């Protein structure tokens, strides 16, 4: 396997809130490979957006990377402190598409100027040259009549078109890594498919490495090469999309997959994960998912599991993979998915 373009190891992120310390990311690790698409999945509040914001230096003022490393192009991003240092990375090398284009765009400035300022800041283009490049980028992301649209304001665009403008801003400087934070939220199914196809086309054309942040496993199945499953501020399972969907090993991943509506059985209630995620103000002992896991072992409540390797590309943080652990059967939904995959592979 090739060397990763970005490698995060044991990253811990903390926030100071009302005199208390909240540990939002608890020793998360992942590798991102050039030209690939990685999806980070998990429930709301699992730390997906916070974790990726550390790649851009975009944590809120009350948050900081407490320990760990984020290696990119020979430098440790976890050690960057000043805006001057981050401006060499943010937008230029690593860019982000935010989930709400209406709040991501400035309502008082034309869309053309919002794209153009990125080119002026990072690529040194000025005047007519910058304007011509901006109009070219608007056309590149599928905006019709880009020369006219250059002068319009965000409220004059539909939701899908505003998302295209946000994508245009993100790719304006040809970054190496593009982070897509729920890029299809609040879009109807047809527009969602168009946006995903647009990002896929830009990835091929510009040679982008992409991170999707999502809780929509349908999107994951459609776009991802690799999947990182996140729970309570930690990556608890990582593998290729095929491995995660058809050979998941962590009980939380089983629960997420079992919650897919399309896997429900007629006449039976849809599966839902019982309980709620842990309070990250408190110290978490053992496996964070144990209190919600009907298949939890005694050790899950005592000691945090290490990563166990399933294959060269697949690992999971669960005691069920320890050679000493009793054999625990996955839910019926997961067994049915594995059986179907085995039949299709023949």
Backbone torsions as a table, in degrees:
resi	resn	phi	psi	omega
1	UNK	NA	141.4	-179.1
2	UNK	-69.2	165.3	177.5
3	UNK	-69.5	141.8	179.2
4	UNK	-68.8	148.2	175.9
5	UNK	-74.9	-31.3	175.9
6	UNK	-141.1	135.6	-178.3
7	UNK	-133.5	114.1	177.0
8	UNK	-101.3	133.2	-178.2
9	UNK	-132.5	121.7	172.3
10	UNK	51.6	45.0	-177.4
11	UNK	-76.7	128.3	176.2
12	UNK	-119.2	124.8	178.2
13	UNK	-120.4	131.4	-179.5
14	UNK	-124.0	154.1	175.9
15	UNK	-129.5	144.7	174.3
16	UNK	-100.2	116.7	-176.9
17	UNK	-132.2	117.9	177.1
18	UNK	49.8	43.2	177.1
19	UNK	80.5	1.8	178.2
20	UNK	-114.5	158.0	178.0
21	UNK	-106.3	124.1	176.4
22	UNK	-107.6	125.7	177.8
23	UNK	-94.3	97.6	-173.9
24	UNK	-78.8	-35.8	178.4
25	UNK	-122.1	125.2	-170.3
26	UNK	-116.1	73.7	175.4
27	UNK	74.4	39.9	-177.7
28	UNK	-77.9	142.7	179.1
29	UNK	-136.1	141.1	172.0
30	UNK	-161.7	160.3	174.6
31	UNK	-119.5	140.2	179.2
32	UNK	-119.5	126.3	-173.8
33	UNK	-106.1	141.9	-173.3
34	UNK	-59.5	133.6	178.1
35	UNK	79.5	-4.3	-178.3
36	UNK	-93.9	165.1	174.3
37	UNK	-115.2	119.5	177.9
38	UNK	-107.6	129.7	174.5
39	UNK	-105.6	130.6	173.8
40	UNK	-105.5	118.4	-174.4
41	UNK	-119.7	159.2	178.6
42	UNK	155.9	166.5	179.2
43	UNK	-63.5	163.1	173.7
44	UNK	-59.2	136.5	-179.7
45	UNK	87.9	4.1	-178.3
46	UNK	-79.5	-11.7	176.3
47	UNK	107.5	9.4	-175.2
48	UNK	-59.9	-53.7	-177.5
49	UNK	-68.2	-40.8	-180.0
50	UNK	-60.7	-44.1	-178.5
51	UNK	-60.0	-47.9	-176.6
52	UNK	-73.2	-24.7	176.4
53	UNK	-65.9	-23.1	176.3
54	UNK	-68.8	-19.8	178.0
55	UNK	-76.7	-13.2	-175.5
56	UNK	-120.2	-2.0	-175.9
57	UNK	66.0	38.8	-174.7
58	UNK	-114.9	22.3	175.0
59	UNK	-65.5	150.9	175.4
60	UNK	-61.5	161.9	-174.1
61	UNK	-59.6	-25.8	-179.1
62	UNK	-92.4	10.8	-179.9
63	UNK	-117.7	155.4	179.5
64	UNK	-155.8	154.8	172.4
65	UNK	-80.9	113.0	-174.0
66	UNK	-81.8	-35.9	178.6
67	UNK	-162.8	172.6	-178.4
68	UNK	98.2	176.8	-178.1
69	UNK	-135.5	150.4	175.3
70	UNK	-132.1	94.3	-173.9
71	UNK	-88.0	127.1	179.4
72	UNK	-148.8	121.9	-179.6
73	UNK	51.7	42.8	174.9
74	UNK	79.3	2.4	178.5
75	UNK	-121.4	154.9	179.5
76	UNK	-96.9	105.5	-178.1
77	UNK	-63.6	-24.0	179.9
78	UNK	-66.9	-17.3	-177.8
79	UNK	-97.3	-6.2	179.2
80	UNK	-73.2	137.3	-174.9
81	UNK	-121.6	-39.8	-170.5
82	UNK	-95.7	156.1	176.0
83	UNK	-60.9	-35.4	179.5
84	UNK	-60.1	-41.9	178.1
85	UNK	-66.9	-42.8	-175.9
86	UNK	-70.2	-28.4	179.9
87	UNK	-64.1	-19.7	176.3
88	UNK	-77.7	-16.5	-177.8
89	UNK	-109.6	-55.3	-172.7
90	UNK	-64.8	123.0	-179.8
91	UNK	86.7	-41.1	-176.7
92	UNK	-83.9	-44.5	-178.1
93	UNK	-110.3	-38.1	179.4
94	UNK	-129.7	123.7	-178.4
95	UNK	-124.4	163.3	-175.5
96	UNK	-135.0	137.8	170.6
97	UNK	-101.6	118.6	-176.5
98	UNK	-84.7	158.6	-169.5
99	UNK	-77.1	-20.6	-179.3
100	UNK	-120.2	97.8	-175.0
101	UNK	-64.4	-25.3	-178.7
102	UNK	-68.5	-38.6	178.5
103	UNK	-86.7	-19.0	178.4
104	UNK	-76.1	-23.8	-178.9
105	UNK	-99.7	147.1	177.6
106	UNK	-81.6	116.3	-175.9
107	UNK	-67.9	-14.4	-175.5
108	UNK	-96.0	-2.3	-178.9
109	UNK	-123.3	146.6	178.2
110	UNK	-65.4	153.8	-179.1
111	UNK	-64.2	-33.5	179.4
112	UNK	-61.3	-45.0	-178.8
113	UNK	-68.0	-30.6	-179.8
114	UNK	-70.4	-32.0	174.6
115	UNK	-77.7	-41.6	-175.0
116	UNK	-62.9	-35.4	-178.5
117	UNK	-65.7	-28.2	176.7
118	UNK	-66.5	-43.3	178.8
119	UNK	-65.2	-39.2	-179.8
120	UNK	-68.6	-38.6	-177.8
121	UNK	-72.3	-44.6	-170.8
122	UNK	-101.5	-24.3	-176.2
123	UNK	-116.4	-2.6	175.4
124	UNK	71.1	14.4	177.5
125	UNK	-76.0	148.3	-178.3
126	UNK	-136.3	158.8	170.2
127	UNK	52.0	-133.2	-175.2
128	UNK	-63.6	-32.8	178.5
129	UNK	-63.2	-44.5	179.0
130	UNK	-66.4	-40.2	179.5
131	UNK	-64.0	-44.6	-179.6
132	UNK	-62.0	-40.4	178.8
133	UNK	-67.1	-37.9	178.4
134	UNK	-62.3	-45.3	179.1
135	UNK	-63.3	-38.0	177.4
136	UNK	-62.6	-42.2	-179.3
137	UNK	-67.9	-39.5	177.0
138	UNK	-58.4	-42.2	176.6
139	UNK	-65.6	-35.7	-178.8
140	UNK	-63.3	-32.2	-179.1
141	UNK	-95.1	12.4	171.6
142	UNK	88.5	20.1	174.9
143	UNK	-84.9	119.5	179.9
144	UNK	-73.8	150.4	-178.2
145	UNK	47.9	58.1	-173.8
146	UNK	-60.6	-30.7	-179.5
147	UNK	-64.7	-35.7	177.2
148	UNK	-77.6	-42.3	-178.7
149	UNK	-65.0	-24.8	179.0
150	UNK	-53.7	-33.9	-174.1
151	UNK	-93.3	-0.1	-176.3
152	UNK	-92.2	166.1	-177.7
153	UNK	-103.7	159.6	-176.6
154	UNK	-53.7	-35.0	-177.6
155	UNK	-69.0	-12.6	178.3
156	UNK	-88.4	1.0	-179.1
157	UNK	-110.3	149.7	172.6
158	UNK	-73.9	170.0	179.6
159	UNK	-58.0	-43.3	179.9
160	UNK	-66.6	-37.4	178.8
161	UNK	-70.7	-37.0	176.4
162	UNK	-62.4	-38.1	178.4
163	UNK	-65.3	-35.6	176.5
164	UNK	-64.6	-36.9	177.6
165	UNK	-65.3	-43.0	178.1
166	UNK	-61.4	-39.8	177.0
167	UNK	-64.1	-40.9	179.0
168	UNK	-59.9	-43.4	178.4
169	UNK	-61.3	-41.6	-176.3
170	UNK	-67.9	-37.1	-175.2
171	UNK	-95.6	-0.5	-175.1
172	UNK	-54.3	-35.0	-175.6
173	UNK	-103.1	17.8	179.5
174	UNK	50.2	58.8	-180.0
175	UNK	-67.0	160.0	176.1
176	UNK	-79.0	-35.4	-177.6
177	UNK	-122.8	132.3	176.8
178	UNK	-118.9	121.5	178.5
179	UNK	-100.4	122.5	-178.5
180	UNK	-110.3	105.6	-177.1
181	UNK	-92.7	100.2	-178.6
182	UNK	45.8	59.3	-172.1
183	UNK	-68.8	-10.9	-177.9
184	UNK	-115.0	14.1	178.3
185	UNK	-59.4	136.6	174.8
186	UNK	68.4	9.5	175.8
187	UNK	-100.0	145.2	178.1
188	UNK	-71.2	167.9	-170.1
189	UNK	-59.8	-39.6	-178.7
190	UNK	-65.2	-47.2	-179.7
191	UNK	-67.4	-37.3	177.4
192	UNK	-56.5	-46.7	179.8
193	UNK	-62.6	-38.4	179.5
194	UNK	-65.3	-41.3	-179.4
195	UNK	-66.3	-42.6	178.6
196	UNK	-63.3	-39.7	178.9
197	UNK	-67.2	-38.0	177.7
198	UNK	-61.9	-46.7	-179.7
199	UNK	-63.7	-39.7	178.2
200	UNK	-62.9	-41.1	178.5
201	UNK	-65.7	-41.4	177.7
202	UNK	-65.6	-35.1	178.2
203	UNK	-61.2	-44.5	179.5
204	UNK	-67.8	-42.8	-175.9
205	UNK	-69.4	-41.0	-174.0
206	UNK	-101.4	-4.1	-179.7
207	UNK	68.2	38.9	-176.5
208	UNK	-77.9	149.5	166.1
209	UNK	-104.4	128.7	-168.8
210	UNK	-120.6	138.8	169.7
211	UNK	-114.8	122.4	172.6
212	UNK	-100.0	130.6	171.1
213	UNK	-105.1	119.9	-174.7
214	UNK	-159.7	157.9	168.8
215	UNK	-113.1	4.7	-178.7
216	UNK	-92.8	101.8	-177.0
217	UNK	-69.7	-19.1	174.4
218	UNK	-66.5	-41.0	175.6
219	UNK	-63.6	-42.3	-179.6
220	UNK	-58.3	-47.6	-179.4
221	UNK	-61.5	-29.0	-176.2
222	UNK	-81.5	-31.4	-169.1
223	UNK	-121.0	-23.4	-165.3
224	UNK	-86.3	141.1	166.6
225	UNK	-88.0	-44.4	-179.5
226	UNK	-126.3	155.6	-178.2
227	UNK	-133.3	133.1	172.3
228	UNK	-114.3	123.4	179.9
229	UNK	-96.8	125.0	-174.4
230	UNK	-114.8	137.0	176.7
231	UNK	-146.0	129.9	176.5
232	UNK	50.2	43.9	175.2
233	UNK	78.2	19.3	-179.7
234	UNK	-141.0	146.6	172.2
235	UNK	-81.3	110.0	-175.0
236	UNK	-97.5	-15.1	174.4
237	UNK	-155.8	143.1	-177.9
238	UNK	-144.1	135.4	177.6
239	UNK	-176.0	-179.5	174.0
240	UNK	-67.1	160.0	179.9
241	UNK	-57.2	-39.5	179.3
242	UNK	-62.3	-43.2	-179.1
243	UNK	-66.6	-40.6	-178.3
244	UNK	-69.4	-41.2	-178.0
245	UNK	-75.1	-34.8	-171.9
246	UNK	-114.8	-6.9	178.0
247	UNK	-143.6	38.6	179.4
248	UNK	-59.3	144.8	-175.7
249	UNK	-118.6	-24.8	-177.1
250	UNK	-88.7	138.1	179.6
251	UNK	-57.0	-30.5	178.1
252	UNK	-68.8	-40.0	176.6
253	UNK	-64.2	-40.1	175.0
254	UNK	-56.9	-44.8	-177.4
255	UNK	-65.1	-41.5	178.2
256	UNK	-60.8	-47.7	-178.6
257	UNK	-65.3	-38.2	179.8
258	UNK	-66.1	-21.2	-179.2
259	UNK	-81.6	-6.7	179.8
260	UNK	-63.3	123.0	-178.4
261	UNK	-57.4	-35.7	-176.6
262	UNK	-69.8	-11.8	177.6
263	UNK	-97.3	2.3	179.3
264	UNK	-67.2	157.2	179.7
265	UNK	-106.4	130.2	-176.8
266	UNK	-55.8	132.6	179.1
267	UNK	88.4	-7.3	179.2
268	UNK	-115.3	147.6	-179.4
269	UNK	-65.6	147.7	177.4
270	UNK	-65.8	144.1	179.7
271	UNK	-71.9	140.0	172.4
272	UNK	-136.2	147.2	-179.4
273	UNK	-77.2	123.0	-177.3
274	UNK	-73.9	159.0	175.7
275	UNK	75.0	-170.4	-179.3
276	UNK	-132.9	158.2	177.3
277	UNK	-60.0	158.4	-176.8
278	UNK	-71.0	158.1	175.1
279	UNK	-77.6	114.9	-174.6
280	UNK	-78.7	-1.2	169.7
281	UNK	-73.1	-25.2	-177.3
282	UNK	-94.1	155.5	173.5
283	UNK	-70.9	133.5	-179.5
284	UNK	-100.7	124.0	177.9
285	UNK	-102.1	141.5	177.7
286	UNK	71.1	-149.9	178.2
287	UNK	-81.7	123.1	-176.2
288	UNK	-60.0	-26.2	-177.7
289	UNK	-86.3	-8.5	-173.4
290	UNK	-53.0	-45.1	-178.2
291	UNK	-62.8	-19.3	-179.4
292	UNK	-104.7	1.2	-172.3
293	UNK	-102.6	109.5	179.5
294	UNK	-66.2	-13.9	-179.9
295	UNK	-104.8	16.7	-176.0
296	UNK	-64.6	142.7	174.2
297	UNK	-92.0	163.7	179.8
298	UNK	-59.5	-39.0	-177.3
299	UNK	-66.4	-22.6	179.5
300	UNK	-61.2	-26.6	-178.7
301	UNK	-90.1	-4.5	-173.3
302	UNK	-113.6	-46.3	-171.4
303	UNK	-131.0	134.4	178.6
304	UNK	-69.0	129.6	-179.0
305	UNK	-71.7	148.0	171.9
306	UNK	-81.3	178.2	172.7
307	UNK	-78.8	133.4	172.2
308	UNK	-111.0	135.2	-178.1
309	UNK	-87.3	128.0	178.2
310	UNK	-95.5	-39.8	176.2
311	UNK	-151.7	174.7	178.8
312	UNK	-57.8	-22.3	-178.3
313	UNK	-113.0	4.8	-170.8
314	UNK	-135.3	124.8	174.7
315	UNK	-144.8	156.2	-176.9
316	UNK	-145.9	146.6	-179.6
317	UNK	-98.5	79.8	179.3
318	UNK	-148.5	137.8	178.7
319	UNK	-67.5	-15.2	179.2
320	UNK	-63.3	-20.8	-180.0
321	UNK	-89.7	-4.1	176.2
322	UNK	-68.3	135.0	-179.3
323	UNK	-55.9	-24.9	-178.1
324	UNK	-84.7	-8.9	-174.5
325	UNK	-74.1	147.7	174.9
326	UNK	-68.4	156.7	-179.9
327	UNK	-75.9	120.3	179.7
328	UNK	-115.1	124.0	-178.3
329	UNK	-78.6	137.8	175.3
330	UNK	-70.8	168.3	177.9
331	UNK	-60.0	161.6	-177.9
332	UNK	-59.0	-36.2	-179.9
333	UNK	-61.5	-43.4	-178.6
334	UNK	-67.7	-41.2	178.6
335	UNK	-63.7	-37.4	179.2
336	UNK	-66.4	-39.7	178.1
337	UNK	-64.3	-42.0	178.9
338	UNK	-63.6	-41.7	-179.0
339	UNK	-64.9	-41.3	179.0
340	UNK	-64.5	-40.7	179.5
341	UNK	-63.8	-41.6	179.8
342	UNK	-63.7	-39.0	178.8
343	UNK	-66.9	-43.5	-177.5
344	UNK	-66.7	-27.2	-177.0
345	UNK	-76.8	-18.0	-177.9
346	UNK	-72.9	NA	NA
